Amino acid sequence: MPDDSRNTETRPSPDALLDRAEREARGRLRIFLGAAPGVGKTYEMLMSGRARLADGMDVVIGVVETHGRQETQVLVDGYEVIPRRRVEYKGRMLDEMDIDAILARRPALVLVDELAHTNAPGSRHPKRYLDVQEILTHGIDVYTTLNIQHVESLNDVVAQITRVRVRETVPDSVIDQADDIEIIDLTPDDLIKRLEEGKVYIPSTAQRAIENYFSPGNLTALRELALRRTAQRVDEQLLIHMQAHAIPGPWAAGERVLVCVDARPGGAARVRYARRLADRLRAPWTALHVDTPRSAAMSEEDKDRLATLLRLAEQLGAEVTTIPGQNVAQDIVRHATANNFTHIVIGRPTRSRWRELIEGSLTYDLIRNAGDISVHVISGNERNAEATSRTVKAADEQWQFEIWPYLKATAYVVGSLAFALLLHQFLDVRNLAIIFLIGVLTSAVTGGLWPALYACLISAIAFNYFFLEPRYTLTIQDPESIVALAVFLVVAVIASNLTARVQRQAVAARSRARATEDIYLFSKKLAGAGTLDDVLWATAFQIASMLKLRVVLLLPENGSITVKAGYPPDDTLAEADIAAARWAWEHDRAAGRGADTLPGAKRLYLP
């Protein structure tokens, strides 16, 4: 029978459709990205603009800096140039792009040079990229230029490479909004030759630039940064396209790594392996945890271990994602195919053989359903971690034995037996099996799968002992009775399994309904809040009620942080707690219980 678990999501992603709708309402942004000044970004932008002019498009120049380069100035001729706005600053007249004139002219395409430029004080926006965003909101397409050293997330990397700290930066979100990124690539030798010929800077300045910023090593590193950042954006565009058109993945146009994280020992080894794999493949990677109804029954030790693993993955550079689910294997594959992951990293099974026979194997199910996705099964043996002190038996500690569900299952079977004894004179013996089946199903609803299986066993024994000939023995003489008993066992096991699964799904549905209701009530409280104190109190109360925890909210005030709200209202913090909270705020990192800093504290402080 063909497996169709990978085809359960055939509809386009709502987020991808929303992103596409928003882009259709805006103008299109094309960024000409270069590794360094002088590679020819402005030249290529003007050439592309001329091609659009030849196609009959209405194209104007908003601002272009020729820097005295003759070949660039020649390309400007023939364009309509929007006059710049004159701004006086400290006795000097500065020329800035006139947004209002561009919006009034309303061309189809405007060329804007130097996206990272800082506008003169008094301008509508402090940065030129904000001017560009306003133009885009009016449905006007924009071509613009940018050097890789101006990308905000790469600022520290560029400073380390070139020993020059770039002050003018553009947020990565602007690049993520680009519809097209065209990399303007030039080899280091060719760029240095242009510098020596005076085509970038005047000769005296050019020589100093070659000796410092424009050294071959620096240019090679900057070139790699530009290529990798462009590839990252292209990969994101591919993913959006696949989600918007409901295309099942993976498309191995680029490698992506997904590591599955749970509370089992050995998870740190999986996370570190995934990081090494991502480094070898030069690929982005994500740590995924599937939150099932069973997650609510995890012990505090397991919850702390899971939080530690997710924090480790985040520290190593992973994107951490948690999704709700029922069937872990199918949920992992569904997430992987929807997000175009090409590699999945999971742990080796730690369940005992008999539990795998009854409950199934996550590893086997994942490999069977993964299709074209490569699955890496990691042993998770860690010499210096908790895995060495845990055996397979200890790994099963999540499955904690509780006597009460089994006592209830016994009571249900005894009740079914009593009812069957009352009716056995009026009903055929095979019909009495249905009465026992009711007890099994009741055990599944109230206690889950294992008490239901226990009820199956003792129901079969009671059914045989009291009703199958010879009665009051465990011997079965009639072959038909053997078949009847076997059928009863099979039906009871299947029914109890299905009932237990439906019960878990019902619990999960109630949990989601409660969460939705809590969010709705919280939004109503926020809408009715008239002051900051009301907002803080509502926030503290909602967090405390949803997480069943004591909550304290702190805000910065006069260079420090103070308690502003909490639930219970009389909850306070000691000086040591205030110090830990202040450290978390000043360093923008979690501190306290379960964190790397001050892990012995009673609370966890999140900035």
N, C-alpha and C positions, 0 to 999 in steps of 0.2 A: 504494500500500500504506500503510495508516494506521500512523503511528508510535506505538508503545506504550511508549516509553522513560519516559514520565512516570507510567506506571501499574505500574512494577516493584515498588513498595513498597505493598502493599495491607494489610499487617498493622499492627496498632496498635504504637506505639512502646513497647518494654519499660520505658523510663524513665517514660513517661507513665502506664502501667498501674501501675507500682510506686508512683508518687506518689499515684495515686487510691486504691490499696489502703491506703497509710499514712494518708491522710486519712479513710478510712472507719472506721479503727480509733480515731481521735481524735475529740474533740468539735469542733464547728464554731465558728470564730472570726469574728465580725463586728466591724469597726472603724468607728466613727463618726468620720470625719476632718474636722477644721475648719481653716480658715486662721488663726484667732486665737481667743483666749479670748472667750467671750460670744456666739458665733454660734448656740448652741443645741444643742450636741452631747449634753449630759446630758439635756436636755428630749426630744430625739428618741429617745434610747436608752430612756428611761422610757416614751415613747409606744409604741415598738415592743414593749417588754416587756409592756405592757398588752394589746396586740393578741394576743400569744402566750398571755397569761392567758385572754383571751376565747375562744381556740381550745382551751382545756382543758389547756395545757402547764403543767408544774410550774415556776414561775419564782420565784426569790428574789433579793434584793439582797445582794451580797457587800460592796460599799462604794459609796456615792454621796455626793459632796460637793455640798450645795445652795448653799454660799456665801451663805446667808441669803436666797436668792431665793424669794419666796413662791410663784410659779407652779411652781417646781421642787419645793418641799416638798409642795405639794398632790398632785403626781403620785406622790410616795413613799408617801403614805397608801394603804393597801390592799394593799401588798406585804408579804410576809414578809421581814423584815430579819434576816440572820444577825448576832448580836452580835459586835462587834469584840473583838480581843484587846488587853488592856492591857499596855503595855511601859514600863518605867521607864528613863529616859535622862537622866543628869545632874540628878537630882532632879525631873524632870518626868515626868508620865504621858502617854504617847502612845497613840493608838488606831490599830491596824493591822488589816487584813483577816485573819480567822481561817481559814486554809486547811484545817486539820484539821476544823473545824466544818462547813465547806462539803462536804468529802469525806465526812464522816459523814452529813450530811443528804442528800447525793447527789441534787440536783434535776436536772431536765432542762436548765435554763438558769439561769445566774447573771449578774447585771449587775455589772460592775466599772468604776468610774469612774477616770479619770486613769491611763492605762496607764504613763506615764513616771515615776510616783511613786517616790521612793527610800524604802525601808522603814527603820524605826528599827534601829540597831545591835542585834545579838542575834537578829534575825529569821532565819527559815530561809533566805530569799533576800534579797540586798541590794536587788533591784529588783522592783517589782510585776509587770512583764511576765514574770518568771521564775515568780511565783506563778500567773499565768494559764496559762503553759505546763504547769505541773504539773497544774492543774485539767483542762486539755484532754486530757492523757494518760490521765485516768480516764474519758474518754468524755462529759464534761459540756460542753455548749455554753456559750460566753461571748460576751456583748455588752460592748464596752469603748469608751472615748473616747480621742482623741489629737489634739493640735494638730500642724500640719505642722512647726513649729519644733523639735519634739522628735525628728524623724527624723534618725538619725545622719549619713547621707550628705549631708544638706542643712544641717548645723550651720554650716559655714563660710559658705554662701550666705546663710543667715538672719542671721548676725552681720554680714555685709557690708551687708545691706539695712537692718537695724534698729539696728545698732551696739550690739546687746545679745547677749552670748554666753550661750546656754542651756546650763546644766550638766547637766540631766537629759535624757538621750537614750535612744532605743529603737533597737536594731539594725534595719537594713533587712530582715534575715532574718525578723523577727517579722511585718513587713508582708507579706512574700512568702508567709508561711504562712497569711495570712488567707483564708478562704473567700469573704468578702464585704467590700467597702469601700464604705461609704455616705458620700458627700461631703455635708457640711452647709454649704451655701453661703449667704452673706449679702452683699449689696452693701456697699461701704465706707460709703456714706451711711447705710444702715439700721443698721449696727453702731455708727457714731459717734452716731447718735440714741439707741440703747440705752445707750451710755455716758453721754450727757448726761442721760438720764432716771434714772441711778443703778441700772440693772438689771444692771450688770456689776461696777462698783466703787462705793465711796462717792464722793460728788460731788467732794471735794478731790483724791482719787487719780485719779478719772476724767479731770479736766481735764489733769493732768500726762501721763496716758497718751495723750490725744488729741494733745497737742503733740509727743510723742516717738514711742513705739512704734506708736500707732494712727493715725498720719497717713494721709491718703487714699492717698498714693503707696506707703507701706509695705504697707497692707492690699491694694492691688491686686497688688503683687508676691507677697505671701504667698498670695493667692487663686490666682494663676497656678501657683505651686509646688504647691499642694494639688491642683489640677485635673490638672496634668501627671503628678504622682506616682500619682494614682488611675488615670489613663489608661494609665500604664506597667504597673500591676498587672493591669488588665483585659486588656491586650494579651497579657500572659504567660498569663493564664487561658484566653484564646481559643486560644493556641498549644497549651497542654496538652490542651485539649478536642479539637482537631483531631488531635493525635498519638495520643490515647487511643482515638479512634474511626476512625483511619486515613482521615481526610478529606483528599483531595488539595487542596493550595492552588494559588494563593493566594486567601485571602479578603481583599479590600481594605478591611477594616474599619479598618485602620491601616496606614500606610506603613512599610516596612522595606527597608533598602538593603543589598545584598551586593556587595562589590567583590572581584574575583578577582585574586589576587596570585601572580605567578611571578617567575622570575629574569630575565625579559626587561627590557631598558632601557625607561625611560619609566614604570615602575611607580609612581614617586612622584607623577606627574601624575594617575594613576588614583586613587590613595589620596586626594589632596587634593580631586579632583573629587567623590569619594564623600562626603567630609566636608562640602563645600559643599552637595551635594544633600541630605544628611541634615539639615543646618541649615535649608535652605529648606522641607523637608517636616516639620521638627520630628519626625524619625523616628530610631529607633535604627539603628545600622549595624554590620556585621560584615565583617572582612577574612578571606577564605577562601583557603587554599592546598591544592591537591589533590596529595598525595604519591604519585606513580606509581613503578613500578619504574625508570623512566628517571631519576628524581631522584637515585638513587645514583651515577649517572655524571656529575653536575654538577661543574664545576670549582670550585676554592676561591673564585675570584672570583665565580662565580654564587651560591655558597652564602652568601658575605658580603653580596652584593646582596640576596638574598632575606631574610636575617635583618634587614638594615637596613630594608627595606620593611615587614616585619611589626612591627618596633619603632616605626617612624614611625606606622603605623596605630594602634598601642596608645597612643602619646603623644597622638594626635589624638582619642582617645576611643572607638576601635572595640573591639569584642570580637574577638579573634584566634582563629581556628579552623583546625586542620589535620586533613584527613581522608584516609585511604588510598583509592586508586582505580585504575581501569584505563582507563576511557573518561572523559576529563576533562569533556567537554561533558555527558554523561549524569549524571556524579557531581555536577556543579555544579547542574544542574536538579533532581536528586533532593533535594539538600540544601536548595535554595531552596524547593521545594514543601513539603517536610516541615516547614520552619520558617517558612512563611508570608511569605517575602520577596516584595515587589512590584516591586522594581527590582534589576537586575543591571548592574554596571559592569565592562566588559572592555576590553582594549586592541585597537587595530587590528592586523590580521595583519601580521607582519614576515617571514614565510617567502616565499621566491621562488615564482613561479607554478607552476613545474614540481614543486616539493615539495608544494604544496597539491593539485595534481592527483593525485599519488601517495598522499600521506598523509592528505589531507582537510584541511578548514579548521575549526579550533576555533570561530572566530567564527560561521561559517555554521551549523555544527551546533548551536551554542548558541541562535542566533536561531530556527532551525527547530524546536527542541524546547522552547523556553521557554513556549509557549502564551500565557497571559494575563499573563505577567511582562514588564514593560518592560525592554528591553535597551539600555544606553547604551554605544556604541562610542567610545572615546576615542583620539585620535591619539597622545597621549603625547609630543608634541614639547616639549622643555624646553630653553630657551635657556641655562640655567646648569647643566645636568646632563649626564650622560654620553650622553644620547640624541642630542645634536647631533653627537657625534663618532663615532656608530655608524651604519652603513648597514645595509641589508637583508642584505647579505652578511655583515657582522660579526655581525648578530643570529643568524645561523645557525652561530655558532662552537661552539654546544653540540654540533652534529653534527660530531664530530672524525673525521678520516679515519685509519684504522689499516690498514696493509698486510697484517698477519698473517691476518685472517679471509678476505681475498681470495685469499691464497696457498693457504690450506686449501681454499677453494672450488674453486680451479683444480685442486688435487690430487684432490679428489673427482670432478670432471668427467673428469679424465684416467683415473682408476681406472674410472669408469663406461664410458668409451670403450673401454678395454682389455678389460673384461668383455664389452661388446657385440660387439667384433670377434671374440672367441672363439666367441660364440654365434650370429653372424648367419647362419651356414650352416644352423642348425637351427631358427631362429625367423623368423617373418614380420617384415618391417621395422617394422611398426606396433607390434609387441610389444617391439621394442628400445627404444622411447621410454620404456617403464616403467623400464628400467635407468637411463636418464639422469635420470628423475624421482626415483629413489632418491638420486642424488647431490645434486640440488637440495634435497630435504628434509633431507638430512644437513647441508648448508650452512646451512639455516635454523635447525636445532637448535643448531649449534655457533657460528654467527656472527651470526645475526639476519637481519633483512629484507633489508638492502642487499647483503650477500654472496650471499644466496639469489637475488636478482634478477640479480646479476652471473652467477651460475651458470646461471640460466635462459637468458641471452643466449648465453653461450659453448656451452652444451649444444645450443641450437638450431642454432648455426653448425656444431658438430661433427657433429650428427645429419644435417644437410643435406649436409655435405661428404663424409662417409664412407659414407652409406647411401642417400641419395636419388639417383635417376637424373637426369642423368648424374653418376656418382660422381666424387669428387675435383675437383669444381667447386662454385661457389655458385649455379649455375643450376638451376632446377627446371622440368622439362618437363611432368610429369604433373600435371594439375589436382588429382587426389586427393592427391598429395603435398603440394601447397600447403595444402590443407585440413588434412591430418594435421599439418603443421608448425604451422599456426595454432592448432589444437586443443591441441597439445603446449604451446605458449607460454602459452595461456590457463590451462590446467590447472596448469602449473608455477608461474605467478605466483600464482594463487589458493591453491594448496597451500602455497607458501612463505610467503605472508602469514599463513595460518591457523597454520602450524607455528610461525612466529616469535611470533605472539600467544600461543599455548599455552605456548611456552617462557618468555615474559615472565611469564605468570600462574603458571607453576611456580616461577619464581624468587621472585616475590612471596609465594607460599604458603610456600616454605621460609623466607623471611625472617620471616613472621608466626609460623611454628612455632618458629623460634629465639627470637624475642622472647617468646613464651609460655613456652617452656622456661626462658629466663633469669629471667623474673618468678617462675616456680614455684620455681626453685632459690634465688632471693633470699628468697622468703617462708620457705623451709625454714631458711635461714641465720638469718634474723631470729628465727624461732621457737626456734631453739636457742641464741641469744645470751643469755648470762647477765649481761653487764655492758654499760655504755655504750660502752666501748672496743671490745667485740666488734661491737656494732651499727654503730659508725662504720667499723670496718675492713671489715665486710661491705658497707656502703654504698659505700665508696670503691672496693672491688674490683669490685663489680657495675657501677658507672657506668663505670669504666675499661674493663672487658671489653666492655660493650655499645657504647660510643661510640669505643673504640679511642683513648683519650686518657689523658694523665696527669692524675690527680685529686688534689686536696688539699682536705680538709675542715677548716674553722676554726669555733670556737665562742667565744661571749663568755665572758670570764673576768676578773674584777676590773676591770671598766670598759673592757676592751679585747678584742681577739680574738687567739687563739693557734691554732697548728696542732695538731690533735688526731689526725688520721689522714690517710693518703694511700696511693696506689698508683701506682708502686712504693713500698714502705715507706720507702725512704731518701730520698724526694723532699722537698726543702725549698724555702723561699721566701726571696728576698732582701728587704732592708729596703724597697726600692721596691715590691715585690709586696705586702708586709704593709701598706704605706701605702694602696695601691689597694684592698686588701680591707677595710681599716678604713673607708675612705671609703664603699664600697658598703654596709657594715653600718650606719654611722651615718646615711646618707641614704636607706637602703632603695631604692637604685637600682643597676642594673648598672653596672659600671665595668671598664675594661680593653679588651682586643682586641674591636673591632667595636662598642663602646658609644660613647656621646657623650662620656663622661668618660674621660680617659687612654686614648684609642683606640690609642696606640702600644705599649701593654703587650703582653707575650707571652702573657698569660693573660686569660681572661674571668672576672670575679668576680660571682657572683650571690648576692644576700642571701636 
